[in-house]
Amino acid sequence: MKVFHDLQEWRQHPRTGTLGFVPTMGALHDGHLSLVQRSQQENQHTLVSIFINPTQFNDPKDFQNYPQTLKEDLEKLAHVDYVLAPNAQQMYPNGYHYKVTEDEVSKILEGAHRPGHFDGMLTVVLKLLNLARADKAYFGEKDFQQLELIKGMANEFFLDTEILACPTTRESNGLAMSSRNVRLKDQNKAAQFPQLLKHPNAKQELEKAGFEVDYVENWRGRTLGAVKLDNVRLIDNL
């Protein structure tokens, strides 16, 4: 494994063979590693990025509390060809003056509850895709609205990288894997979220169970939900 902290060094690195790309914000779990595994199966080389993107956090406390586990993450990626781990100064050398904005899908669901979140997400993903210049990039379906926005952006800006969706990886109790799960006080209670999301009156049932519900809505053939438990925000879709 070769780790690149300097963007210029990565950009000058010679390319051979096909490249798969898995962008992450670190705090890696088995869901991330399943994306890495698929990339390794489908490409000759795999690049993983680790960058906690400040511009997509609408809540500064959420950014401050996001786990920073670079040492442990690199140990989990020992079998990967390349890791790109830049700092914010490199990713935003002139601040956040230029950004990607989508004016329809980004305004509903997550976008309605997290203003500015998708601008920051799309901006950093476009930067990373341009840096990676990969043949394929892999994203989990847990963040389904994010996935749809990234697909749309890649198509709209004629990006050469193929955007591929991967199924949600779940804990044994059914809870969708997330880097935020480590902050949960009661994992078993949190596991009621995907179960109750299937209920015809999911919003009411989730509130009865003690969840603070941001939304439960049907969109593009899926039921999407976002809740808070122990001041931790969880999203899922079925």
N, C-alpha and C positions, 0 to 999 in steps of 0.2 A: 504494500500500500504506500502511495506517495501522497503526502498532505501538502496542499498549497494554501498558504495564508495570504500570499501576494497575488493579486489578480493579473498583473502583468506577466508574472512567471507562468501562471496557468495559460494565458493567452499565447505565449510563445512556445508552449510545450508541443512537441510534434505529435500529430494524430496518425494512428494506424488502425484500420479495421472499424467495425461499427461500434457506436457508443450509445449506451443507455444512461439516462439521467434520473436521479431521484432527489428532488429538492426537499429539505427538511429544516425545521427549526431546532433540531437536536432533541435531547431528552428521549432518545430512541427507545422504542418498544417493538414487540413482535409484529405489529402492524407495519411499521416502517421497514422492518427486515424482510417482510413478505414482498414488499415492492422491490427491494434490492435483489431478492432471490429471483423474481420474475425477470428483472433486467439482465441478470447474469445468465439466465436460461436463453434469452432472446438476442443477446449482443455479445460481441467479443470482449468489450470492455465496459465497465460501469463507473460512473461518477456519482458521488453523493455530495450534496452541499449541506453545510450546517451554518445557518445564519438566523439569529433571532431578530426578525425584522421589526424595528420600532414603529414604522409608519402604519402598520396594520392593527395596532392596539388602540382602540378608542378609549380604553380605561387604563390610565398610567399605572394603577396598582396591579393590574393583570400583567403588564409588562415587567414590573419590578418583581412579581412573584413567580414569573415563568422560570422553571428550573434550568440552570446552566450546568451541564454535565459533560463538557467536551472530552475530558479524559476518559470517562466511562464509554462515551459514544464511540470514540476512536478504537477502543478495545473491541467493541461489538462489530466494528467495520474492518477488522484486521484482514479479512479475506477479499476486500474491495480493492479495485485498481487505484482509484483516485478519490480523494476527499478535498473539497474546496471549502475553506473555513475563513472567510474574510471578516473584517470588522466593519462597523457602520461608516466610518470615515471613508473607507474604500468604496463601499456600495453607494454612498451618497456624498461624493466629494464636494459638491456644491450645494449641499442641503437638499431639501425636498421641494425644489422649485418646479420640476417637471414631473408630471404624474399621469397615469392612465386612468381615465374615467369612463365608465359605462353608465348609461343613463336610463336603463329600464330594469333589467334583471337584478342589478346591484342595489336597487332601491326598495326591494321587498324582502320579507322574511329576515334573514340575518342583517341585510343592509338597513332595514327599518329600525332595528334595535341596536345596531353598531355603526353609527354614522362615520363614514370615512374608512371603514375597515377594508372594503373591497377595493377602493382606490389604492391603498397601501399594498394590498395583496397582489393586485394585478401589476402594479408598478414593479415590485420586486421580482415577480415571476417572469415578467418580460425581460428584465435585466439579466436574470439567471439563465433564461433560455438563450439569450443572445451570447452570454459568456460560455455556456456549455457547448453550443452548436452540436447538440446530440442528434442522433437519428430518431430516438424515441425517448419520451419522458413519461414517468409513471406517477399517477395520483390516486389516492384512495377515494372510494365512493362515500365514505362517512361524511365528508365535506362535499355533499352533492351539488349544492348551489355554487360553491367555489369551482368545482370541476366543470360545470356547465359554462361558467364565465371564462375559464381558461381556454376551454375548447373554442368558444366564440372568439376570443381575442386572437388565438393562434390562426384561426381561419380568416379573420378580418384583416390581420396584418401580414398575411401570406408567409407565415413562419414555416420553415422546412421541417421542423421537428414534429413528429407524430405524437399526439397526446393520447395516452392510453389510460383507461379506467381499470382499477383493481378492486375486488370485493372488500367490504369492511371486515377487518379482523376483530374477533370478539374474545373477551375473557370467557372462562368456562361457565360463568354465571349469565352470559349473554350480553354483558355491558360492552359497548364498543370501546376498543382500546383508544386511549388518548393520553397525551403527556400530562394532562391536567388531573388524571385519575389519582395520582399519588397524593393529591391534596384532599381527597375525600375522606371523611371520618368513618363513613359506613358504606363500604363497597356493595354489600348485599342490598341495602336500601336503594342505592343508585341503580342496581340491576333491575329494579322494577320499572325503570324508565322505558326501555325497549319493549317490555312486556305490555305495559299499559298503553303504549303508543298504538298497539294493535286494536285497542278497544274502540267501539263505535263512538263512545263519548269520552275520548282520550283526555281532553283538557280537564274535564270535571274530575275524572278518576285520578289524574296526576295531582291535582290540587288537593283532593281528599287524602292522598297518600303523603302529603307534606312537601310537594315540589312547588316551587314558584315557576309558573309557566309563562314564557315569553310568547310562544305561539305553537299551535299545532295546525298545519294546513296541508291540503292536497295540492301537489304541484308537479306537473310533468310526469304523471303516472306514479308518483310516490307520496307517502305521508311523511312530512318533515316536521320535526319538533325540536324545540330548544327550551331547556329548563335550567333552574338554578337549585343547587343543593349544597349546603355547607359553604355558601358563597362561592361555589364552583359552578361555572356554566358548562352545561353538557348539551351536545347536539347529536341527533341521530336521524335516520330515515329508513323507511321500509317500503 
